[in-house]
Amino acid sequence: MRYWTVLAAFAVVAGCLLLGGAGMRPFGAPRLDAMDQYFNARSQAEVAANNVVTAIVFDYRGYDTLGEATVLFVAVVGVALILRRVKR
Amino acid sequence: MSVVVRTIARILIPVILVFGGYVILHGHLTPGGGFQGGAVAASAVALLLVAVGAPAVKKLKAPFSVLEDLGGVAFVVLGFLGIGFTFFANSLAGMGGLFGAPVPSGPNPGVLNTAGTVPLMNWAVGLKVLGGLGAVLVLFGLFGGDDDR
């Protein structure tokens, strides 16, 4: 039973990989850079930031940064909770 | 640790803190930002911890926790600053005033007084990362000791 479960999971993952690989662009084709061009062209006008990476992290994807800050906060709370002094 | 480590730490810790502050303050112009600069500054805390031992830095834990909370609250408040448009909208960019200078187009060295809320968010996140990682380092250093945490 366990053997067949592992085999089925492997088949699903391998199938998804092959399906994705079938749609891959041919070797040497120009890369898809529409998103890069968008950020490079507009970050100075829209965010007024020269550092495009910071413009993306703190403006275009601010929610992602909020989530990262929350993850850090939860990690600190977890460490403080586990390593607290237990009254004996 | 030995006197060699303590002497080198006394020389290096201000340098590391200044570099971390530079990475945070220039986050909107040069590579880096709040997360990176905060991590750099927290490495100074790690060096201090190694050099003088955990009990000597125990009193830093409460300030670090306060710093982490202040940074997180400031980040969310700065997000709400643009609530007239949307949450996290950059309401200060290009408006004149604080961080509102017009940015020259094309490749240029950059103007420090630009990018709106992005530098303020960099400060908030930098303080948050420094406080959070510092508190975690101090807690790890104190783990196993007999003294009160």
gemmi code that builds the backbone of each chain (N, CA, C; Angstrom):
import gemmi

chains = {
    "A": [
        ("MET", (0.841, -1.194, 0.000), (0.000, 0.000, 0.000), (0.873, 1.240, 0.000)),
        ("ARG", (1.824, 1.274, 0.930), (2.725, 2.410, 1.027), (3.539, 2.548, -0.254)),
        ("TYR", (3.964, 1.410, -0.818), (4.738, 1.410, -2.050), (3.969, 2.069, -3.171)),
        ("TRP", (2.680, 1.693, -3.297), (1.870, 2.244, -4.395), (1.605, 3.733, -4.186)),
        ("THR", (1.459, 4.150, -2.912), (1.255, 5.587, -2.647), (2.454, 6.390, -3.111)),
        ("VAL", (3.661, 5.891, -2.746), (4.885, 6.594, -3.144), (5.000, 6.639, -4.660)),
        ("LEU", (4.676, 5.494, -5.296), (4.782, 5.427, -6.754), (3.807, 6.396, -7.414)),
        ("ALA", (2.592, 6.499, -6.871), (1.599, 7.418, -7.446), (2.061, 8.861, -7.282)),
        ("ALA", (2.596, 9.196, -6.096), (3.076, 10.559, -5.885), (4.210, 10.884, -6.847)),
        ("PHE", (5.128, 9.910, -7.023), (6.235, 10.106, -7.951), (5.728, 10.326, -9.368)),
        ("ALA", (4.713, 9.527, -9.771), (4.186, 9.656, -11.128), (3.554, 11.025, -11.326)),
        ("VAL", (2.836, 11.516, -10.302), (2.182, 12.832, -10.437), (3.230, 13.925, -10.588)),
        ("VAL", (4.271, 13.868, -9.718), (5.297, 14.921, -9.772), (6.048, 14.868, -11.099)),
        ("ALA", (6.428, 13.636, -11.520), (7.168, 13.501, -12.776), (6.307, 13.946, -13.946)),
        ("GLY", (5.003, 13.629, -13.908), (4.121, 14.044, -14.985), (4.020, 15.552, -15.091)),
        ("CYS", (3.910, 16.219, -13.909), (3.828, 17.688, -13.928), (5.112, 18.281, -14.477)),
        ("LEU", (6.272, 17.724, -14.079), (7.549, 18.238, -14.568), (7.654, 18.083, -16.082)),
        ("LEU", (7.249, 16.889, -16.583), (7.344, 16.654, -18.020), (6.388, 17.575, -18.777)),
        ("LEU", (5.173, 17.772, -18.193), (4.200, 18.658, -18.826), (4.740, 20.071, -18.913)),
        ("GLY", (5.381, 20.511, -17.833), (5.968, 21.840, -17.857), (7.132, 21.923, -18.827)),
        ("GLY", (7.938, 20.869, -18.882), (9.072, 20.861, -19.783), (8.667, 20.868, -21.235)),
        ("ALA", (7.475, 20.286, -21.521), (7.023, 20.257, -22.920), (6.741, 21.652, -23.434)),
        ("GLY", (6.322, 22.556, -22.530), (6.021, 23.915, -22.953), (7.204, 24.851, -22.881)),
        ("MET", (8.397, 24.287, -22.638), (9.575, 25.140, -22.472), (9.960, 25.795, -23.791)),
        ("ARG", (10.474, 27.023, -23.686), (10.911, 27.699, -24.904), (12.185, 27.032, -25.435)),
        ("PRO", (12.400, 27.072, -26.748), (13.578, 26.403, -27.306), (14.873, 27.046, -26.819)),
        ("PHE", (15.919, 26.229, -26.796), (17.209, 26.695, -26.300), (17.728, 27.852, -27.149)),
        ("GLY", (18.148, 28.940, -26.493), (18.664, 30.084, -27.218), (17.626, 31.120, -27.575)),
        ("ALA", (16.334, 30.828, -27.335), (15.306, 31.822, -27.635), (15.422, 32.980, -26.650)),
        ("PRO", (15.059, 34.188, -27.052), (15.131, 35.317, -26.110), (14.221, 35.085, -24.925)),
        ("ARG", (14.702, 35.500, -23.755), (13.935, 35.207, -22.542), (12.719, 36.126, -22.462)),
        ("LEU", (11.751, 35.703, -21.637), (10.544, 36.497, -21.442), (10.863, 37.582, -20.421)),
        ("ASP", (10.951, 38.836, -20.865), (11.383, 39.893, -19.953), (10.394, 41.045, -19.931)),
        ("ALA", (9.124, 40.773, -20.216), (8.144, 41.871, -20.214), (8.050, 42.492, -18.822)),
        ("MET", (8.033, 41.640, -17.785), (7.934, 42.146, -16.412), (9.161, 42.958, -16.040)),
        ("ASP", (10.363, 42.469, -16.422), (11.589, 43.218, -16.134), (11.538, 44.596, -16.772)),
        ("GLN", (11.130, 44.620, -18.058), (11.086, 45.903, -18.758), (10.100, 46.849, -18.094)),
        ("TYR", (8.959, 46.313, -17.631), (7.960, 47.160, -16.962), (8.569, 47.834, -15.741)),
        ("PHE", (9.206, 47.029, -14.877), (9.752, 47.602, -13.635), (10.907, 48.550, -13.939)),
        ("ASN", (11.777, 48.165, -14.875), (12.913, 49.036, -15.194), (12.446, 50.371, -15.753)),
        ("ALA", (11.384, 50.345, -16.565), (10.956, 51.576, -17.216), (10.186, 52.473, -16.264)),
        ("ARG", (9.463, 51.903, -15.274), (8.518, 52.725, -14.521), (8.888, 52.956, -13.071)),
        ("SER", (9.893, 52.264, -12.537), (10.136, 52.408, -11.101), (10.571, 53.821, -10.757)),
        ("GLN", (11.296, 54.496, -11.661), (11.707, 55.873, -11.368), (10.517, 56.822, -11.422)),
        ("ALA", (9.593, 56.589, -12.345), (8.467, 57.511, -12.481), (7.407, 57.250, -11.419)),
        ("GLU", (7.173, 55.984, -11.064), (6.047, 55.672, -10.183), (6.434, 55.673, -8.713)),
        ("VAL", (7.621, 55.118, -8.387), (8.035, 55.034, -6.988), (9.094, 56.087, -6.675)),
        ("ALA", (9.705, 56.694, -7.698), (10.776, 57.675, -7.516), (11.968, 57.053, -6.802)),
        ("ALA", (12.211, 55.751, -7.025), (13.342, 55.078, -6.393), (14.306, 54.607, -7.472)),
        ("ASN", (15.594, 54.862, -7.268), (16.572, 54.406, -8.244), (16.850, 52.916, -8.105)),
        ("ASN", (16.699, 52.389, -6.875), (16.939, 50.971, -6.649), (15.658, 50.213, -6.981)),
        ("VAL", (15.664, 49.526, -8.133), (14.435, 48.882, -8.605), (14.022, 47.759, -7.665)),
        ("VAL", (15.017, 47.056, -7.094), (14.685, 45.954, -6.191), (13.918, 46.472, -4.978)),
        ("THR", (14.402, 47.568, -4.385), (13.692, 48.142, -3.240), (12.323, 48.659, -3.643)),
        ("ALA", (12.228, 49.230, -4.858), (10.926, 49.699, -5.327), (9.933, 48.550, -5.400)),
        ("ILE", (10.397, 47.372, -5.853), (9.495, 46.222, -5.938), (9.148, 45.721, -4.540)),
        ("VAL", (10.179, 45.602, -3.685), (9.963, 44.969, -2.380), (9.054, 45.826, -1.501)),
        ("PHE", (9.256, 47.159, -1.521), (8.525, 48.002, -0.578), (7.326, 48.716, -1.206)),
        ("ASP", (7.175, 48.670, -2.515), (6.032, 49.369, -3.103), (5.148, 48.435, -3.914)),
        ("TYR", (5.691, 47.853, -4.984), (4.845, 47.003, -5.819), (4.374, 45.773, -5.061)),
        ("ARG", (5.263, 45.208, -4.230), (4.892, 43.990, -3.488), (5.004, 44.235, -1.994)),
        ("GLY", (4.388, 45.334, -1.541), (4.447, 45.655, -0.116), (3.794, 44.602, 0.751)),
        ("TYR", (2.753, 43.956, 0.227), (2.087, 42.927, 1.029), (3.022, 41.770, 1.304)),
        ("ASP", (3.866, 41.428, 0.330), (4.842, 40.361, 0.522), (5.798, 40.725, 1.640)),
        ("THR", (6.237, 41.991, 1.682), (7.140, 42.434, 2.740), (6.445, 42.410, 4.091)),
        ("LEU", (5.167, 42.782, 4.104), (4.406, 42.702, 5.351), (4.356, 41.260, 5.854)),
        ("GLY", (4.159, 40.315, 4.917), (4.164, 38.914, 5.308), (5.512, 38.471, 5.841)),
        ("GLU", (6.595, 38.953, 5.191), (7.937, 38.584, 5.676), (8.169, 39.125, 7.074)),
        ("ALA", (7.732, 40.384, 7.306), (7.896, 40.965, 8.636), (7.107, 40.163, 9.662)),
        ("THR", (5.913, 39.686, 9.262), (5.118, 38.874, 10.179), (5.800, 37.556, 10.479)),
        ("VAL", (6.418, 36.953, 9.434), (7.136, 35.695, 9.645), (8.271, 35.893, 10.649)),
        ("LEU", (9.017, 37.012, 10.487), (10.118, 37.295, 11.418), (9.586, 37.467, 12.835)),
        ("PHE", (8.468, 38.198, 12.959), (7.882, 38.426, 14.280), (7.471, 37.105, 14.918)),
        ("VAL", (6.824, 36.240, 14.138), (6.375, 34.954, 14.677), (7.579, 34.103, 15.091)),
        ("ALA", (8.669, 34.171, 14.286), (9.871, 33.402, 14.629), (10.441, 33.881, 15.956)),
        ("VAL", (10.508, 35.216, 16.141), (11.050, 35.752, 17.397), (10.163, 35.357, 18.569)),
        ("VAL", (8.836, 35.439, 18.379), (7.912, 35.067, 19.454), (8.076, 33.587, 19.790)),
        ("GLY", (8.233, 32.749, 18.761), (8.408, 31.322, 19.001), (9.669, 31.027, 19.786)),
        ("VAL", (10.779, 31.689, 19.393), (12.042, 31.463, 20.118), (11.908, 31.927, 21.563)),
        ("ALA", (11.301, 33.102, 21.764), (11.146, 33.624, 23.123), (10.258, 32.713, 23.953)),
        ("LEU", (9.271, 32.097, 23.300), (8.340, 31.231, 24.028), (9.010, 29.918, 24.412)),
        ("ILE", (9.785, 29.345, 23.484), (10.380, 28.031, 23.752), (11.532, 28.158, 24.742)),
        ("LEU", (12.329, 29.240, 24.632), (13.504, 29.390, 25.480), (13.223, 30.207, 26.729)),
        ("ARG", (11.952, 30.381, 27.108), (11.685, 31.174, 28.317), (12.086, 30.368, 29.551)),
        ("ARG", (12.214, 31.095, 30.655), (12.574, 30.435, 31.895), (11.329, 29.880, 32.556)),
        ("VAL", (11.364, 28.579, 32.839), (10.223, 27.929, 33.464), (10.413, 27.978, 34.963)),
        ("LYS", (9.390, 28.459, 35.653), (9.479, 28.529, 37.128), (9.417, 27.113, 37.720)),
        ("ARG", (10.441, 26.792, 38.516), (10.475, 25.478, 39.151), (10.145, 25.594, 40.633)),
    ],
    "B": [
        ("MET", (35.652, 35.242, 26.258), (36.690, 35.023, 25.248), (37.972, 35.758, 25.640)),
        ("SER", (39.036, 35.497, 24.886), (40.343, 36.064, 25.233), (40.378, 37.556, 24.942)),
        ("VAL", (41.440, 38.190, 25.420), (41.536, 39.642, 25.266), (41.706, 40.029, 23.796)),
        ("VAL", (42.262, 39.099, 22.987), (42.411, 39.378, 21.558), (41.033, 39.555, 20.923)),
        ("VAL", (40.149, 38.593, 21.200), (38.814, 38.655, 20.599), (38.075, 39.897, 21.071)),
        ("ARG", (38.229, 40.219, 22.373), (37.505, 41.378, 22.890), (38.028, 42.674, 22.260)),
        ("THR", (39.349, 42.757, 22.064), (39.906, 43.977, 21.462), (39.452, 44.136, 20.016)),
        ("ILE", (39.536, 43.013, 19.252), (39.105, 43.089, 17.850), (37.629, 43.431, 17.764)),
        ("ALA", (36.826, 42.870, 18.671), (35.393, 43.165, 18.645), (35.149, 44.632, 18.925)),
        ("ARG", (35.928, 45.188, 19.887), (35.744, 46.616, 20.208), (36.042, 47.489, 18.990)),
        ("ILE", (36.994, 47.044, 18.149), (37.296, 47.828, 16.946), (36.248, 47.603, 15.868)),
        ("LEU", (35.820, 46.335, 15.694), (34.995, 46.005, 14.533), (33.527, 46.340, 14.706)),
        ("ILE", (33.004, 46.279, 15.941), (31.555, 46.433, 16.129), (31.065, 47.801, 15.658)),
        ("PRO", (31.755, 48.920, 15.976), (31.291, 50.201, 15.409), (31.320, 50.221, 13.890)),
        ("VAL", (32.341, 49.601, 13.287), (32.426, 49.581, 11.820), (31.242, 48.814, 11.248)),
        ("ILE", (30.929, 47.659, 11.840), (29.817, 46.851, 11.329), (28.501, 47.605, 11.483)),
        ("LEU", (28.323, 48.279, 12.636), (27.079, 49.020, 12.845), (26.939, 50.168, 11.850)),
        ("VAL", (28.058, 50.859, 11.582), (27.998, 51.960, 10.618), (27.666, 51.439, 9.230)),
        ("PHE", (28.263, 50.304, 8.846), (27.967, 49.745, 7.526), (26.504, 49.307, 7.434)),
        ("GLY", (25.990, 48.682, 8.518), (24.579, 48.307, 8.514), (23.678, 49.526, 8.390)),
        ("GLY", (24.030, 50.598, 9.114), (23.248, 51.824, 9.005), (23.295, 52.405, 7.609)),
        ("TYR", (24.464, 52.329, 6.970), (24.570, 52.816, 5.587), (23.679, 52.006, 4.655)),
        ("VAL", (23.703, 50.671, 4.795), (22.883, 49.843, 3.908), (21.405, 50.154, 4.108)),
        ("ILE", (21.005, 50.431, 5.368), (19.594, 50.753, 5.617), (19.252, 52.127, 5.051)),
        ("LEU", (20.087, 53.133, 5.359), (19.731, 54.514, 4.998), (19.778, 54.746, 3.494)),
        ("HIS", (20.650, 54.033, 2.779), (20.728, 54.198, 1.334), (20.000, 53.086, 0.600)),
        ("GLY", (19.020, 52.466, 1.268), (18.359, 51.309, 0.664), (17.641, 51.629, -0.623)),
        ("HIS", (17.173, 52.874, -0.786), (16.426, 53.195, -1.996), (17.340, 53.640, -3.137)),
        ("LEU", (18.666, 53.711, -2.902), (19.580, 54.127, -3.967), (20.594, 53.048, -4.321)),
        ("THR", (21.098, 52.335, -3.345), (22.154, 51.353, -3.569), (21.639, 49.965, -3.216)),
        ("PRO", (22.343, 48.910, -3.643), (21.914, 47.556, -3.285), (21.765, 47.405, -1.780)),
        ("GLY", (20.771, 46.677, -1.396), (20.490, 46.476, 0.021), (19.166, 47.091, 0.388)),
        ("GLY", (18.921, 47.192, 1.674), (17.653, 47.713, 2.161), (17.498, 47.377, 3.626)),
        ("GLY", (16.264, 47.453, 4.092), (16.027, 47.249, 5.515), (16.421, 45.870, 6.008)),
        ("PHE", (15.998, 44.829, 5.276), (16.282, 43.467, 5.734), (17.792, 43.219, 5.764)),
        ("GLN", (18.463, 43.591, 4.685), (19.885, 43.299, 4.587), (20.680, 44.078, 5.621)),
        ("GLY", (20.380, 45.397, 5.728), (21.113, 46.204, 6.691), (20.855, 45.778, 8.122)),
        ("GLY", (19.609, 45.393, 8.409), (19.305, 44.903, 9.748), (20.069, 43.639, 10.075)),
        ("ALA", (20.197, 42.740, 9.077), (20.952, 41.508, 9.302), (22.432, 41.818, 9.522)),
        ("VAL", (22.980, 42.796, 8.762), (24.384, 43.186, 8.945), (24.593, 43.727, 10.351)),
        ("ALA", (23.671, 44.606, 10.803), (23.815, 45.177, 12.139), (23.660, 44.101, 13.210)),
        ("ALA", (22.786, 43.099, 12.957), (22.608, 42.036, 13.936), (23.864, 41.180, 14.047)),
        ("SER", (24.678, 41.122, 12.971), (25.925, 40.357, 13.071), (26.874, 41.013, 14.063)),
        ("ALA", (26.762, 42.353, 14.257), (27.552, 43.005, 15.304), (27.116, 42.511, 16.679)),
        ("VAL", (25.814, 42.278, 16.853), (25.321, 41.727, 18.115), (25.889, 40.326, 18.340)),
        ("ALA", (25.950, 39.535, 17.251), (26.520, 38.193, 17.370), (27.980, 38.263, 17.794)),
        ("LEU", (28.733, 39.202, 17.209), (30.145, 39.348, 17.576), (30.277, 39.756, 19.037)),
        ("LEU", (29.429, 40.687, 19.468), (29.436, 41.117, 20.879), (29.137, 39.941, 21.797)),
        ("LEU", (28.171, 39.129, 21.374), (27.782, 37.956, 22.174), (28.955, 36.989, 22.318)),
        ("VAL", (29.672, 36.763, 21.196), (30.813, 35.848, 21.244), (31.925, 36.440, 22.105)),
        ("ALA", (32.129, 37.771, 21.999), (33.288, 38.386, 22.643), (33.120, 38.469, 24.154)),
        ("VAL", (31.972, 38.938, 24.626), (31.834, 39.202, 26.060), (30.942, 38.203, 26.773)),
        ("GLY", (30.291, 37.293, 26.035), (29.471, 36.288, 26.693), (28.040, 36.755, 26.877)),
        ("ALA", (27.146, 35.755, 26.989), (25.720, 36.066, 27.031), (25.288, 36.811, 28.295)),
        ("PRO", (25.753, 36.453, 29.505), (25.250, 37.166, 30.688), (25.520, 38.655, 30.650)),
        ("ALA", (26.631, 39.065, 29.998), (26.955, 40.491, 29.967), (26.011, 41.280, 29.061)),
        ("VAL", (25.402, 40.615, 28.069), (24.505, 41.332, 27.156), (23.045, 41.035, 27.461)),
        ("LYS", (22.786, 40.435, 28.640), (21.403, 40.050, 28.956), (20.480, 41.261, 28.988)),
        ("LYS", (21.021, 42.389, 29.447), (20.151, 43.569, 29.572), (19.792, 44.177, 28.230)),
        ("LEU", (20.385, 43.689, 27.126), (20.024, 44.193, 25.801), (18.757, 43.561, 25.260)),
        ("LYS", (18.277, 42.483, 25.917), (17.158, 41.735, 25.344), (15.887, 42.574, 25.306)),
        ("ALA", (15.582, 43.271, 26.401), (14.347, 44.079, 26.442), (14.375, 45.216, 25.423)),
        ("PRO", (15.481, 45.997, 25.304), (15.501, 47.017, 24.246), (15.332, 46.449, 22.852)),
        ("PHE", (15.926, 45.276, 22.587), (15.766, 44.674, 21.266), (14.317, 44.312, 21.009)),
        ("SER", (13.643, 43.771, 22.019), (12.229, 43.424, 21.824), (11.403, 44.661, 21.537)),
        ("VAL", (11.664, 45.749, 22.303), (10.924, 46.993, 22.073), (11.195, 47.514, 20.668)),
        ("LEU", (12.472, 47.435, 20.229), (12.845, 47.895, 18.892), (12.099, 47.105, 17.825)),
        ("GLU", (11.982, 45.806, 18.016), (11.285, 44.965, 17.043), (9.822, 45.366, 16.946)),
        ("ASP", (9.165, 45.553, 18.119), (7.753, 45.938, 18.094), (7.576, 47.304, 17.443)),
        ("LEU", (8.458, 48.261, 17.805), (8.344, 49.602, 17.229), (8.500, 49.560, 15.712)),
        ("GLY", (9.465, 48.771, 15.226), (9.679, 48.672, 13.786), (8.465, 48.099, 13.077)),
        ("GLY", (7.887, 47.035, 13.638), (6.715, 46.433, 13.016), (5.539, 47.388, 12.976)),
        ("VAL", (5.294, 48.076, 14.106), (4.167, 49.019, 14.151), (4.395, 50.161, 13.164)),
        ("ALA", (5.643, 50.675, 13.102), (5.935, 51.773, 12.186), (5.719, 51.338, 10.742)),
        ("PHE", (6.077, 50.093, 10.422), (5.896, 49.599, 9.048), (4.422, 49.596, 8.671)),
        ("VAL", (3.573, 49.083, 9.563), (2.139, 49.025, 9.247), (1.546, 50.424, 9.178)),
        ("VAL", (1.996, 51.328, 10.090), (1.493, 52.700, 10.063), (1.862, 53.377, 8.743)),
        ("LEU", (3.108, 53.142, 8.272), (3.519, 53.713, 6.986), (2.710, 53.125, 5.845)),
        ("GLY", (2.307, 51.843, 5.974), (1.417, 51.281, 4.977), (0.075, 51.988, 4.966)),
        ("PHE", (-0.433, 52.320, 6.179), (-1.726, 53.011, 6.261), (-1.642, 54.449, 5.790)),
        ("LEU", (-0.419, 55.006, 5.679), (-0.264, 56.393, 5.250), (-0.867, 56.602, 3.867)),
        ("GLY", (-0.850, 55.582, 3.025), (-1.401, 55.729, 1.685), (-2.804, 55.202, 1.551)),
        ("ILE", (-3.538, 55.090, 2.680), (-4.853, 54.444, 2.649), (-5.851, 55.244, 1.823)),
        ("GLY", (-5.561, 56.562, 1.582), (-6.458, 57.340, 0.733), (-6.531, 56.792, -0.675)),
        ("PHE", (-5.473, 56.125, -1.124), (-5.473, 55.498, -2.442), (-5.659, 53.996, -2.292)),
        ("THR", (-4.645, 53.317, -1.806), (-4.777, 51.929, -1.372), (-3.812, 51.715, -0.214)),
        ("PHE", (-3.972, 50.608, 0.486), (-3.005, 50.212, 1.493), (-1.645, 50.029, 0.812)),
        ("PHE", (-0.577, 50.585, 1.418), (0.792, 50.519, 0.895), (1.016, 51.400, -0.320)),
        ("ALA", (0.064, 52.290, -0.660), (0.327, 53.230, -1.751), (1.415, 54.206, -1.314)),
        ("ASN", (2.286, 54.563, -2.263), (3.417, 55.443, -1.945), (2.945, 56.889, -2.052)),
        ("SER", (2.410, 57.427, -0.938), (1.753, 58.727, -1.001), (2.735, 59.887, -0.917)),
        ("LEU", (4.000, 59.645, -0.566), (4.948, 60.742, -0.401), (5.818, 60.955, -1.631)),
        ("ALA", (5.854, 59.997, -2.552), (6.790, 60.080, -3.669), (6.404, 61.203, -4.616)),
        ("GLY", (7.367, 62.078, -4.914), (7.144, 63.121, -5.898), (6.208, 64.225, -5.478)),
        ("MET", (5.913, 64.331, -4.164), (4.999, 65.361, -3.695), (5.726, 66.579, -3.133)),
        ("GLY", (7.056, 66.602, -3.202), (7.797, 67.643, -2.501), (7.840, 67.291, -1.029)),
        ("GLY", (8.605, 68.057, -0.261), (8.671, 67.760, 1.170), (9.520, 66.550, 1.456)),
        ("LEU", (9.140, 65.814, 2.502), (9.979, 64.714, 2.986), (10.065, 63.607, 1.938)),
        ("PHE", (11.253, 63.314, 1.469), (11.514, 62.253, 0.499), (10.657, 62.412, -0.747)),
        ("GLY", (10.317, 63.651, -1.099), (9.438, 63.857, -2.243), (10.099, 64.581, -3.393)),
        ("ALA", (11.435, 64.655, -3.409), (12.115, 65.369, -4.490), (11.902, 64.629, -5.803)),
        ("PRO", (11.831, 65.379, -6.914), (11.689, 64.697, -8.211), (12.959, 63.931, -8.548)),
        ("VAL", (12.780, 62.733, -9.096), (13.929, 61.887, -9.390), (14.309, 62.088, -10.855)),
        ("PRO", (15.604, 62.316, -11.160), (16.013, 62.418, -12.562), (15.832, 61.093, -13.277)),
        ("SER", (15.396, 61.148, -14.518), (15.118, 59.937, -15.275), (16.404, 59.392, -15.880)),
        ("GLY", (16.414, 58.093, -16.110), (17.566, 57.441, -16.720), (18.629, 57.112, -15.698)),
        ("PRO", (19.753, 56.541, -16.150), (20.817, 56.161, -15.210), (21.419, 57.398, -14.555)),
        ("ASN", (21.450, 57.424, -13.227), (22.038, 58.543, -12.487), (22.391, 58.062, -11.097)),
        ("PRO", (23.277, 58.787, -10.397), (23.702, 58.317, -9.069), (22.591, 58.351, -8.044)),
        ("GLY", (21.535, 59.095, -8.278), (20.433, 59.102, -7.339), (20.463, 60.301, -6.418)),
        ("VAL", (19.294, 60.696, -5.947), (19.132, 61.786, -4.996), (18.630, 61.173, -3.693)),
        ("LEU", (19.244, 61.589, -2.567), (18.904, 60.937, -1.298), (17.472, 61.227, -0.884)),
        ("ASN", (16.965, 62.404, -1.242), (15.655, 62.854, -0.755), (14.537, 62.428, -1.700)),
        ("THR", (14.549, 61.160, -2.148), (13.516, 60.695, -3.069), (12.857, 59.436, -2.514)),
        ("ALA", (11.926, 58.897, -3.269), (11.327, 57.570, -3.071), (10.217, 57.534, -2.036)),
        ("GLY", (9.779, 58.676, -1.490), (8.564, 58.660, -0.678), (8.675, 57.815, 0.569)),
        ("THR", (7.720, 56.891, 0.743), (7.688, 56.100, 1.973), (8.716, 54.986, 1.984)),
        ("VAL", (9.383, 54.739, 0.839), (10.294, 53.594, 0.795), (11.447, 53.725, 1.801)),
        ("PRO", (12.144, 54.890, 1.903), (13.210, 54.978, 2.923), (12.677, 54.840, 4.342)),
        ("LEU", (11.482, 55.405, 4.612), (10.921, 55.277, 5.963), (10.625, 53.814, 6.282)),
        ("MET", (10.091, 53.095, 5.282), (9.840, 51.664, 5.491), (11.151, 50.915, 5.672)),
        ("ASN", (12.211, 51.365, 4.951), (13.518, 50.735, 5.141), (13.987, 50.893, 6.581)),
        ("TRP", (13.815, 52.114, 7.140), (14.218, 52.311, 8.529), (13.423, 51.391, 9.446)),
        ("ALA", (12.087, 51.357, 9.235), (11.240, 50.553, 10.110), (11.650, 49.088, 10.054)),
        ("VAL", (11.810, 48.564, 8.821), (12.146, 47.147, 8.690), (13.560, 46.885, 9.209)),
        ("GLY", (14.489, 47.853, 8.990), (15.841, 47.665, 9.511), (15.852, 47.562, 11.023)),
        ("LEU", (15.138, 48.464, 11.701), (15.052, 48.387, 13.163), (14.402, 47.082, 13.593)),
        ("LYS", (13.382, 46.677, 12.832), (12.665, 45.454, 13.192), (13.566, 44.232, 13.079)),
        ("VAL", (14.328, 44.153, 11.978), (15.207, 42.992, 11.787), (16.341, 43.008, 12.809)),
        ("LEU", (16.931, 44.208, 13.049), (17.992, 44.293, 14.061), (17.466, 43.860, 15.424)),
        ("GLY", (16.293, 44.380, 15.815), (15.743, 44.019, 17.117), (15.378, 42.552, 17.198)),
        ("GLY", (14.727, 42.036, 16.150), (14.294, 40.645, 16.183), (15.458, 39.679, 16.223)),
        ("LEU", (16.414, 39.858, 15.290), (17.559, 38.939, 15.264), (18.416, 39.103, 16.511)),
        ("GLY", (18.549, 40.363, 17.011), (19.323, 40.577, 18.231), (18.692, 39.874, 19.421)),
        ("ALA", (17.361, 39.993, 19.544), (16.692, 39.329, 20.653), (16.843, 37.817, 20.552)),
        ("VAL", (16.722, 37.271, 19.325), (16.873, 35.821, 19.152), (18.291, 35.379, 19.526)),
        ("LEU", (19.293, 36.182, 19.090), (20.683, 35.816, 19.398), (20.932, 35.825, 20.903)),
        ("VAL", (20.425, 36.866, 21.585), (20.633, 36.940, 23.032), (19.925, 35.786, 23.730)),
        ("LEU", (18.716, 35.454, 23.261), (17.977, 34.342, 23.869), (18.725, 33.030, 23.673)),
        ("PHE", (19.245, 32.811, 22.442), (20.018, 31.591, 22.192), (21.262, 31.560, 23.061)),
        ("GLY", (21.913, 32.736, 23.213), (23.116, 32.775, 24.024), (22.847, 32.467, 25.473)),
        ("LEU", (21.679, 32.895, 25.969), (21.354, 32.671, 27.376), (20.840, 31.268, 27.630)),
        ("PHE", (20.458, 30.544, 26.558), (19.847, 29.229, 26.746), (20.830, 28.283, 27.431)),
        ("GLY", (20.390, 27.634, 28.453), (21.247, 26.691, 29.179), (21.919, 27.293, 30.382)),
        ("GLY", (21.990, 28.630, 30.463), (22.570, 29.245, 31.637), (21.622, 29.171, 32.815)),
        ("ASP", (22.172, 29.371, 34.019), (21.363, 29.272, 35.222), (20.697, 30.601, 35.574)),
        ("ASP", (21.252, 31.700, 35.025), (20.742, 32.996, 35.449), (19.369, 33.252, 34.858)),
        ("ASP", (18.684, 34.199, 35.466), (17.307, 34.491, 35.083), (17.251, 35.124, 33.702)),
        ("ARG", (16.355, 34.585, 32.870), (16.194, 35.163, 31.542), (15.055, 36.171, 31.589)),
    ],
}
model = gemmi.Model(1)
for chain_id, residues in chains.items():
    chain = gemmi.Chain(chain_id)
    for i, (resn, *xyz) in enumerate(residues, 1):
        res = gemmi.Residue()
        res.name, res.seqid = resn, gemmi.SeqId(i, " ")
        for name, pos in zip(("N", "CA", "C"), xyz):
            atom = gemmi.Atom()
            atom.name, atom.element = name, gemmi.Element(name[0])
            atom.pos, atom.b_iso = gemmi.Position(*pos), 0.0
            res.add_atom(atom)
        chain.add_residue(res)
    model.add_chain(chain)
structure = gemmi.Structure()
structure.add_model(model)
structure.setup_entities()
